[in-house]
Amino acid sequence: MTQPNTLLGTEEQPLVPPTSDEKTMAMLSHILTLVAGFIPPLVIWLVKKDESKFVAENAKESLNFMITLFIAYIVAFILMFILIGFLLITLIWVAQLIFVIMATIKTNEGKIYRYPVNLRLIK
């Protein structure tokens, strides 16, 4: 069951309830992005994509969000030359922090979190 798309993202209830280990791996794929960027969700997705649909979906969503943020940071960096980029980088960072924390909480509840602004390049 999916909630309607909101400003803060959506959440889906998986068909099979995840185990505690699956929740932990999925949570790590979100929260570790704050310190290590796109590497943790990429590694977790590559390792767990055939073992757990729950972990794979969360890691893939997190990886796509990191790619989206990378593009946003590049645009903000370019816009630093006209000074608006400094504000944009701050706003992007705050949004990243909020969305990653929300995703981690929803994942801990056993739900698949969908970021509200996300280029889904990895399918």
DSSP file (Angstrom, degrees, kcal/mol; ACC not computed):
  #  RESIDUE AA STRUCTURE BP1 BP2  ACC     N-H-->O    O-->H-N    N-H-->O    O-->H-N    TCO  KAPPA ALPHA  PHI   PSI    X-CA   Y-CA   Z-CA
    1    1 A M              0   0    0      0, 0.0    12,-1.4     0, 0.0     2,-0.4   0.000 360.0 360.0 360.0 130.7    0.0    0.0    0.0
    2    2 A T  B     -A   12   0A   0     10,-0.2    10,-0.2     8,-0.0     3,-0.1  -0.875 360.0-134.3-111.0 137.9    1.4    3.4   -1.0
    3    3 A Q        -     0   0    0      8,-1.5     3,-0.1    -2,-0.4     2,-0.0  -0.525  41.5 -89.6 -78.6 156.3    0.6    6.7    0.5
    4    4 A P        -     0   0    0      0, 0.0     2,-0.2     0, 0.0    -1,-0.1  -0.333  55.2 -87.6 -63.3 152.0   -0.1    9.6   -1.9
    5    5 A N        +     0   0    0      5,-0.1     2,-0.2    -3,-0.1     5,-0.1  -0.421  57.9 175.9 -64.5 126.3    2.9   11.6   -3.0
    6    6 A T    >   -     0   0    0      3,-0.3     3,-1.4    -2,-0.2    -1,-0.0  -0.702  47.5 -96.5-123.8 176.9    3.6   14.4   -0.5
    7    7 A L  T 3  S+     0   0    0      1,-0.3     3,-0.1    -2,-0.2   110,-0.1   0.783 124.2  49.6 -64.1 -27.9    6.2   17.0    0.0
    8    8 A L  T 3  S-     0   0    0      1,-0.3    -1,-0.3   108,-0.1     2,-0.1   0.256 118.7-103.4 -98.5  12.1    8.0   14.7    2.5
    9    9 A G    <   -     0   0    0     -3,-1.4    -1,-0.3   106,-0.1     2,-0.3  -0.323  35.3 -86.7  97.6 178.8    8.0   11.6    0.3
   10   10 A T  E     - B   0 114A   0    104,-2.0   104,-3.2    -5,-0.1     2,-0.4  -0.812  26.3-147.3-124.4 166.1    6.0    8.5    0.3
   11   11 A E  E     - B   0 113A   0     -2,-0.3    -8,-1.5   102,-0.2     2,-0.4  -0.987   6.3-157.5-135.4 146.7    6.3    5.1    2.0
   12   12 A E  E     -AB   2 112A   0    100,-2.4   100,-3.0    -2,-0.4   -10,-0.2  -0.955  17.3-131.1-123.8 142.4    5.3    1.7    0.9
   13   13 A Q        -     0   0    0    -12,-1.4    98,-0.1    -2,-0.4    97,-0.0  -0.824  31.5-127.4 -88.8 123.0    4.5   -1.4    3.0
   14   14 A P        -     0   0    0      0, 0.0    -1,-0.0     0, 0.0    40,-0.0  -0.317  11.9-123.9 -68.4 155.6    6.5   -4.4    1.6
   15   15 A L  S    S+     0   0    0      1,-0.2    -2,-0.0     2,-0.1     0, 0.0   0.890 102.1  41.5 -66.2 -39.6    4.6   -7.6    0.8
   16   16 A V  S    S-     0   0    0      0, 0.0    -1,-0.2     0, 0.0    38,-0.1  -0.942  97.1-116.1-110.3 125.9    6.8   -9.6    3.1
   17   17 A P        -     0   0    0      0, 0.0     2,-0.1     0, 0.0    94,-0.1  -0.369  36.7-118.5 -60.4 133.5    7.7   -8.1    6.5
   18   18 A P        -     0   0    0      0, 0.0     2,-0.1     0, 0.0    34,-0.0  -0.367  21.6-119.0 -74.3 152.3   11.5   -7.5    6.7
   19   19 A T     >  -     0   0    0      1,-0.1     4,-2.2    -2,-0.1     5,-0.2  -0.299  31.9-101.5 -78.3 171.8   13.7   -9.2    9.3
   20   20 A S  H  > S+     0   0    0      1,-0.2     4,-2.2     2,-0.2     5,-0.1   0.892 123.9  51.1 -62.6 -40.2   15.7   -7.2   11.8
   21   21 A D  H  > S+     0   0    0      2,-0.2     4,-2.4     1,-0.2    -1,-0.2   0.887 109.1  50.9 -65.3 -38.9   18.9   -7.7    9.7
   22   22 A E  H  > S+     0   0    0      2,-0.2     4,-2.5     1,-0.2    -2,-0.2   0.908 109.7  50.0 -65.2 -41.4   17.2   -6.5    6.6
   23   23 A K  H  X S+     0   0    0     -4,-2.2     4,-2.7     2,-0.2    -2,-0.2   0.916 110.8  50.5 -61.4 -42.4   15.9   -3.4    8.4
   24   24 A T  H  X S+     0   0    0     -4,-2.2     4,-2.4     2,-0.2    -2,-0.2   0.931 111.7  46.0 -63.4 -46.1   19.4   -2.7    9.7
   25   25 A M  H  X S+     0   0    0     -4,-2.4     4,-1.7     1,-0.2    -1,-0.2   0.907 114.1  48.8 -63.9 -41.1   21.1   -3.1    6.2
   26   26 A A  H  X S+     0   0    0     -4,-2.5     4,-0.8     2,-0.2    -2,-0.2   0.900 111.0  50.4 -65.4 -40.3   18.4   -0.9    4.7
   27   27 A M  H >X S+     0   0    0     -4,-2.7     4,-2.7     1,-0.2     3,-0.9   0.912 108.6  52.4 -63.3 -41.9   18.8    1.8    7.4
   28   28 A L  H 3X S+     0   0    0     -4,-2.4     4,-1.8     1,-0.3    -1,-0.2   0.856 101.1  60.9 -63.2 -34.4   22.6    1.8    6.8
   29   29 A S  H 3< S+     0   0    0     -4,-1.7    -1,-0.3    -5,-0.2    -2,-0.2   0.785 115.0  35.1 -64.6 -24.6   22.1    2.3    3.1
   30   30 A H  H X< S+     0   0    0     -3,-0.9     3,-1.2    -4,-0.8     4,-0.3   0.912 120.1  42.7 -89.8 -55.2   20.3    5.6    4.0
   31   31 A I  H >< S+     0   0    0     -4,-2.7     3,-1.5     1,-0.3     4,-0.3   0.821 105.6  61.5 -69.8 -32.7   22.1    7.0    7.1
   32   32 A L  T >X S+     0   0    0     -4,-1.8     4,-2.4    -5,-0.3     3,-1.1   0.670  86.5  76.7 -69.9 -13.5   25.7    6.2    5.9
   33   33 A T  H <> S+     0   0    0     -3,-1.2     4,-1.4     1,-0.2    -1,-0.3   0.766  83.4  66.9 -65.7 -22.5   25.2    8.5    2.9
   34   34 A L  H <4 S+     0   0    0     -3,-1.5    -1,-0.2    -4,-0.3    -2,-0.2   0.777 116.7  23.0 -69.0 -24.5   25.7   11.4    5.4
   35   35 A V  H <4 S+     0   0    0     -3,-1.1    -2,-0.2    -4,-0.3    -1,-0.2   0.651 136.6  27.6-113.1 -21.5   29.3   10.5    5.9
   36   36 A A  H >< S-     0   0    0     -4,-2.4     3,-1.2     1,-0.3    -3,-0.2   0.281  87.0-144.8-130.3  12.1   30.3    8.5    2.8
   37   37 A G  T 3<  -     0   0    0     -4,-1.4    -1,-0.3     1,-0.2    -2,-0.1  -0.326  68.4 -14.6  66.4-136.2   28.1    9.7    0.0
   38   38 A F  T 3> S+     0   0    0      1,-0.2     4,-1.7     2,-0.1    -1,-0.2   0.559 114.5  86.0 -83.6  -9.1   26.9    7.2   -2.7
   39   39 A I  H <> S+     0   0    0     -3,-1.2     4,-2.6     1,-0.2     5,-0.3   0.931  85.4  50.5 -63.6 -50.2   29.4    4.4   -1.8
   40   40 A P  H  > S+     0   0    0      0, 0.0     4,-2.7     0, 0.0     5,-0.3   0.932 113.2  43.7 -58.7 -47.9   27.3    2.7    1.1
   41   41 A P  H  > S+     0   0    0      0, 0.0     4,-2.4     0, 0.0     5,-0.2   0.878 114.3  52.2 -66.5 -31.4   24.1    2.3   -0.9
   42   42 A L  H  X S+     0   0    0     -4,-1.7     4,-2.5     2,-0.2     5,-0.2   0.949 113.2  42.7 -65.0 -48.3   26.0    1.2   -4.0
   43   43 A V  H  X S+     0   0    0     -4,-2.6     4,-2.3     2,-0.2     5,-0.2   0.926 116.2  48.1 -64.0 -45.4   27.8   -1.5   -2.1
   44   44 A I  H  X S+     0   0    0     -4,-2.7     4,-2.7    -5,-0.3    -1,-0.2   0.909 112.9  48.5 -63.6 -41.7   24.7   -2.6   -0.2
   45   45 A W  H  X S+     0   0    0     -4,-2.4     4,-1.6    -5,-0.3    -2,-0.2   0.928 112.5  47.7 -64.6 -44.7   22.7   -2.7   -3.3
   46   46 A L  H  < S+     0   0    0     -4,-2.5     4,-0.2    -5,-0.2    -1,-0.2   0.876 118.5  40.7 -64.6 -36.7   25.3   -4.7   -5.2
   47   47 A V  H  < S+     0   0    0     -4,-2.3     3,-0.3    -5,-0.2    -2,-0.2   0.886 126.4  30.8 -78.5 -39.6   25.7   -7.2   -2.4
   48   48 A K  H >X S+     0   0    0     -4,-2.7     4,-2.4    -5,-0.2     3,-0.7   0.416  85.0 101.0-104.1   0.7   22.0   -7.6   -1.4
   49   49 A K  T 3< S+     0   0    0     -4,-1.6    -1,-0.2     1,-0.3    -3,-0.1   0.794  92.8  37.7 -63.3 -27.2   20.1   -7.1   -4.6
   50   50 A D  T 34 S+     0   0    0     -3,-0.3    -1,-0.3    -4,-0.2     3,-0.1   0.598 118.8  49.3 -95.3 -12.3   19.5  -10.8   -5.1
   51   51 A E  T <4 S+     0   0    0     -3,-0.7     2,-0.4     1,-0.3    -2,-0.2   0.841 117.7  21.0 -95.0 -38.7   19.0  -11.7   -1.4
   52   52 A S     X  -     0   0    0     -4,-2.4     4,-2.4     1,-0.1    -1,-0.3  -0.959  49.1-164.1-141.7 118.1   16.5   -9.2   -0.1
   53   53 A K  H  > S+     0   0    0     -2,-0.4     4,-2.7     2,-0.2     5,-0.2   0.880  96.2  54.8 -65.3 -37.6   14.0   -7.2   -2.1
   54   54 A F  H  > S+     0   0    0      2,-0.2     4,-2.0     1,-0.2    -1,-0.2   0.942 112.3  41.2 -61.8 -49.2   13.4   -4.9    0.9
   55   55 A V  H  > S+     0   0    0      1,-0.2     4,-2.8     2,-0.2     5,-0.3   0.913 115.2  52.1 -65.5 -43.0   17.1   -4.0    1.2
   56   56 A A  H  X S+     0   0    0     -4,-2.4     4,-2.5    -8,-0.4     5,-0.2   0.910 109.6  48.4 -61.7 -43.4   17.6   -3.8   -2.5
   57   57 A E  H  X S+     0   0    0     -4,-2.7     4,-2.2     2,-0.2    -1,-0.2   0.919 114.9  44.7 -64.6 -43.5   14.7   -1.3   -2.9
   58   58 A N  H  X S+     0   0    0     -4,-2.0     4,-2.3    -5,-0.2    -2,-0.2   0.913 115.1  47.3 -67.4 -42.4   15.9    0.9   -0.1
   59   59 A A  H  X S+     0   0    0     -4,-2.8     4,-2.6     2,-0.2    -2,-0.2   0.895 112.7  49.6 -66.5 -39.3   19.5    0.9   -1.2
   60   60 A K  H  X S+     0   0    0     -4,-2.5     4,-2.5    -5,-0.3    62,-0.2   0.905 111.3  48.8 -65.8 -41.4   18.5    1.6   -4.8
   61   61 A E  H  X S+     0   0    0     -4,-2.2     4,-2.0    -5,-0.2    -2,-0.2   0.910 113.0  47.9 -63.7 -41.9   16.3    4.5   -3.7
   62   62 A S  H  X S+     0   0    0     -4,-2.3     4,-2.2     2,-0.2    -2,-0.2   0.904 111.2  50.4 -65.7 -41.9   19.1    5.9   -1.6
   63   63 A L  H  X S+     0   0    0     -4,-2.6     4,-2.0     1,-0.2    -2,-0.2   0.917 110.3  49.5 -62.9 -44.0   21.6    5.5   -4.4
   64   64 A N  H  X S+     0   0    0     -4,-2.5     4,-2.3     1,-0.2    55,-0.5   0.879 109.8  52.3 -62.6 -37.2   19.3    7.3   -6.8
   65   65 A F  H  X S+     0   0    0     -4,-2.0     4,-2.6     2,-0.2    -1,-0.2   0.897 107.9  51.0 -65.9 -39.4   18.9   10.1   -4.3
   66   66 A M  H  X S+     0   0    0     -4,-2.2     4,-2.2     2,-0.2    -2,-0.2   0.880 109.9  49.9 -65.6 -37.5   22.6   10.5   -3.9
   67   67 A I  H  X S+     0   0    0     -4,-2.0     4,-2.0     2,-0.2    -2,-0.2   0.917 111.1  50.0 -64.9 -42.8   23.0   10.8   -7.7
   68   68 A T  H  X S+     0   0    0     -4,-2.3     4,-2.1     1,-0.2    -2,-0.2   0.918 111.6  48.0 -61.1 -44.2   20.2   13.4   -7.7
   69   69 A L  H  X S+     0   0    0     -4,-2.6     4,-2.9     2,-0.2    -1,-0.2   0.877 107.0  56.5 -65.6 -37.2   22.0   15.4   -5.0
   70   70 A F  H  X S+     0   0    0     -4,-2.2     4,-1.9     1,-0.2    -1,-0.2   0.923 109.1  46.3 -59.3 -44.3   25.3   15.1   -6.8
   71   71 A I  H  X S+     0   0    0     -4,-2.0     4,-2.2     2,-0.2    -1,-0.2   0.909 112.5  50.7 -64.0 -42.1   23.7   16.8   -9.8
   72   72 A A  H  X S+     0   0    0     -4,-2.1     4,-2.5     1,-0.2    -2,-0.2   0.896 109.3  50.7 -63.6 -40.6   22.1   19.4   -7.6
   73   73 A Y  H  X S+     0   0    0     -4,-2.9     4,-2.5     2,-0.2    -1,-0.2   0.877 108.8  51.9 -65.6 -37.0   25.4   20.2   -5.9
   74   74 A I  H  X S+     0   0    0     -4,-1.9     4,-2.3    -5,-0.2    -2,-0.2   0.935 111.1  47.1 -63.7 -45.8   27.1   20.6   -9.3
   75   75 A V  H  X S+     0   0    0     -4,-2.2     4,-2.1     1,-0.2    -2,-0.2   0.920 113.1  48.9 -61.6 -43.7   24.5   23.1  -10.4
   76   76 A A  H  X S+     0   0    0     -4,-2.5     4,-0.5     1,-0.2    -1,-0.2   0.883 109.2  53.1 -64.4 -38.3   24.7   25.0   -7.1
   77   77 A F  H >< S+     0   0    0     -4,-2.5     3,-1.0     1,-0.2     4,-0.3   0.917 109.3  48.3 -62.8 -42.8   28.5   25.1   -7.5
   78   78 A I  H >< S+     0   0    0     -4,-2.3     3,-1.2     1,-0.2    -1,-0.2   0.893 108.9  54.3 -62.8 -38.9   28.2   26.6  -11.0
   79   79 A L  H ><>S+     0   0    0     -4,-2.1     6,-1.6     1,-0.2     3,-1.4   0.540  84.5  85.8 -75.1  -5.7   25.7   29.1   -9.6
   80   80 A M  G X<5S+     0   0    0     -3,-1.0     3,-1.6    -4,-0.5    -1,-0.2   0.782  77.0  69.0 -63.0 -24.6   28.2   30.2   -7.0
   81   81 A F  G < 5S+     0   0    0     -3,-1.2    -1,-0.3    -4,-0.3    -2,-0.2   0.726 105.5  39.0 -69.1 -19.5   29.7   32.6   -9.6
   82   82 A I  G < 5S-     0   0    0     -3,-1.4     2,-0.3    -4,-0.1    -1,-0.3   0.094 116.1-118.1-113.9  21.6   26.5   34.6   -9.3
   83   83 A L  T X>5S+     0   0    0     -3,-1.6     3,-0.7     1,-0.2     4,-0.6   0.123  94.6  97.6  71.9 -18.2   26.3   34.1   -5.5
   84   84 A I  H 3><S+     0   0    0     -5,-0.6     4,-2.1    -2,-0.3     3,-0.3   0.765  71.3  71.8 -70.1 -22.1   22.9   32.3   -5.5
   85   85 A G  H 3> S+     0   0    0     -6,-1.6     4,-2.7     1,-0.2    -5,-0.3   0.819  87.8  60.9 -62.7 -33.1   24.9   29.0   -5.3
   86   86 A F  H <> S+     0   0    0     -3,-0.7     4,-1.4    -7,-0.2    -1,-0.2   0.913 109.0  42.7 -62.2 -41.9   25.9   29.6   -1.7
   87   87 A L  H  X S+     0   0    0     -4,-0.6     4,-2.4    -3,-0.3    -2,-0.2   0.903 113.3  53.1 -68.0 -42.1   22.3   29.7   -0.6
   88   88 A L  H  X S+     0   0    0     -4,-2.1     4,-2.9     1,-0.2     5,-0.2   0.895 105.6  52.9 -62.6 -40.9   21.4   26.7   -2.8
   89   89 A I  H  X S+     0   0    0     -4,-2.7     4,-2.3     1,-0.2    -1,-0.2   0.909 110.5  48.2 -62.3 -40.9   24.2   24.5   -1.3
   90   90 A T  H  X S+     0   0    0     -4,-1.4     4,-2.2    -5,-0.2    -2,-0.2   0.927 113.1  47.1 -64.5 -44.5   23.0   25.3    2.2
   91   91 A L  H  X S+     0   0    0     -4,-2.4     4,-2.5     2,-0.2    -2,-0.2   0.895 112.0  50.3 -64.8 -40.1   19.4   24.4    1.2
   92   92 A I  H  X S+     0   0    0     -4,-2.9     4,-2.6     2,-0.2    -1,-0.2   0.919 110.8  49.6 -63.3 -43.5   20.4   21.2   -0.5
   93   93 A W  H  X S+     0   0    0     -4,-2.3     4,-2.3    -5,-0.2    -2,-0.2   0.912 111.8  47.5 -64.0 -42.6   22.4   20.1    2.5
   94   94 A V  H  X S+     0   0    0     -4,-2.2     4,-2.4     2,-0.2    -1,-0.2   0.921 113.2  48.6 -64.0 -44.2   19.5   20.8    4.9
   95   95 A A  H  X S+     0   0    0     -4,-2.5     4,-2.8     1,-0.2     5,-0.3   0.906 110.5  51.9 -62.3 -41.4   17.1   19.0    2.6
   96   96 A Q  H  X S+     0   0    0     -4,-2.6     4,-2.5     1,-0.2     5,-0.3   0.937 110.3  48.3 -59.6 -47.2   19.5   16.0    2.4
   97   97 A L  H  X S+     0   0    0     -4,-2.3     4,-1.9     2,-0.2    -2,-0.2   0.925 114.4  45.3 -59.8 -47.4   19.8   15.8    6.2
   98   98 A I  H  X S+     0   0    0     -4,-2.4     4,-2.4     1,-0.2    -2,-0.2   0.942 115.7  45.3 -63.5 -49.5   16.0   15.9    6.7
   99   99 A F  H  X S+     0   0    0     -4,-2.8     4,-2.6     1,-0.2    -2,-0.2   0.872 112.3  50.7 -67.2 -37.3   15.1   13.4    4.0
  100  100 A V  H  X S+     0   0    0     -4,-2.5     4,-2.2    -5,-0.3    -1,-0.2   0.908 111.6  47.9 -67.5 -40.5   17.9   10.9    5.0
  101  101 A I  H  X S+     0   0    0     -4,-1.9     4,-2.2    -5,-0.3    -2,-0.2   0.919 113.1  48.4 -64.9 -42.6   16.7   11.0    8.6
  102  102 A M  H  X S+     0   0    0     -4,-2.4     4,-2.5     1,-0.2     5,-0.2   0.913 111.4  50.2 -62.8 -42.3   13.1   10.5    7.5
  103  103 A A  H  X S+     0   0    0     -4,-2.6     4,-2.4     1,-0.2    -1,-0.2   0.896 109.8  50.8 -63.2 -40.3   14.1    7.6    5.2
  104  104 A T  H  X S+     0   0    0     -4,-2.2     4,-2.0     2,-0.2    -1,-0.2   0.907 111.4  47.6 -64.6 -41.7   16.1    6.0    8.1
  105  105 A I  H  X S+     0   0    0     -4,-2.2     4,-1.3     2,-0.2    -2,-0.2   0.933 113.3  47.0 -65.1 -46.6   13.1    6.3   10.4
  106  106 A K  H  <>S+     0   0    0     -4,-2.5     5,-2.2     1,-0.2    -2,-0.2   0.881 111.4  51.8 -64.1 -38.1   10.6    4.9    7.9
  107  107 A T  H ><5S+     0   0    0     -4,-2.4     3,-1.8     1,-0.2    -1,-0.2   0.893 105.5  54.9 -65.5 -39.1   13.0    2.0    7.0
  108  108 A N  H 3<5S+     0   0    0     -4,-2.0    -1,-0.2     1,-0.3    -2,-0.2   0.804 103.1  57.1 -63.1 -28.5   13.3    1.2   10.7
  109  109 A E  T 3<5S-     0   0    0     -4,-1.3    -1,-0.3    -3,-0.2    -2,-0.2   0.475 125.6-105.1 -79.2  -2.2    9.5    0.9   10.8
  110  110 A G  T < 5S+     0   0    0     -3,-1.8     2,-0.3     1,-0.3    -3,-0.2   0.711  80.0 125.7  87.1  21.9    9.8   -1.7    8.0
  111  111 A K      < -     0   0    0     -5,-2.2     2,-0.7   -98,-0.1    -1,-0.3  -0.778  63.5-120.0-112.4 156.7    8.6    0.5    5.2
  112  112 A I  E     -B   12   0A   0   -100,-3.0  -100,-2.4    -2,-0.3     2,-0.4  -0.869  32.3-148.3 -94.7 117.3   10.2    1.4    1.8
  113  113 A Y  E     -B   11   0A   0     -2,-0.7     2,-0.5  -102,-0.2  -102,-0.2  -0.713   6.9-158.3 -91.7 134.4   10.7    5.1    1.7
  114  114 A R  E     -B   10   0A   0   -104,-3.2  -104,-2.0    -2,-0.4   -56,-0.0  -0.958  19.4-129.4-112.0 119.9   10.5    7.0   -1.6
  115  115 A Y        -     0   0    0     -2,-0.5     3,-0.2  -106,-0.2  -106,-0.1  -0.390  13.1-132.7 -65.7 144.3   12.2   10.4   -1.7
  116  116 A P  S    S+     0   0    0      0, 0.0     2,-0.6     0, 0.0    -1,-0.1   0.841  97.8  38.4 -71.3 -32.7   10.0   13.2   -3.0
  117  117 A V  S    S+     0   0    0   -110,-0.1     2,-0.3     2,-0.1   -49,-0.1  -0.925  83.2 137.6-120.2 104.9   12.6   14.6   -5.4
  118  118 A N        -     0   0    0     -2,-0.6     2,-0.8    -3,-0.2   -53,-0.1  -0.950  48.2-142.4-154.4 125.5   14.6   11.7   -7.0
  119  119 A L        -     0   0    0    -55,-0.5     2,-1.8    -2,-0.3     3,-0.3  -0.812  23.1-149.1 -83.5 112.8   15.8   10.9  -10.5
  120  120 A R        +     0   0    0     -2,-0.8   -59,-0.1     1,-0.2    -1,-0.1  -0.573  41.2 147.4 -88.0  79.0   15.3    7.2  -10.6
  121  121 A L        +     0   0    0     -2,-1.8     2,-0.7     1,-0.1    -1,-0.2   0.797  59.1  63.5 -83.7 -32.2   18.2    6.3  -12.9
  122  122 A I              0   0    0     -3,-0.3   -58,-0.1   -62,-0.2    -1,-0.1  -0.857 360.0 360.0 -95.0 118.6   18.9    2.9  -11.4
  123  123 A K              0   0    0     -2,-0.7    -1,-0.1    -3,-0.0   -63,-0.0   0.427 360.0 360.0-103.5 360.0   15.9    0.7  -12.0
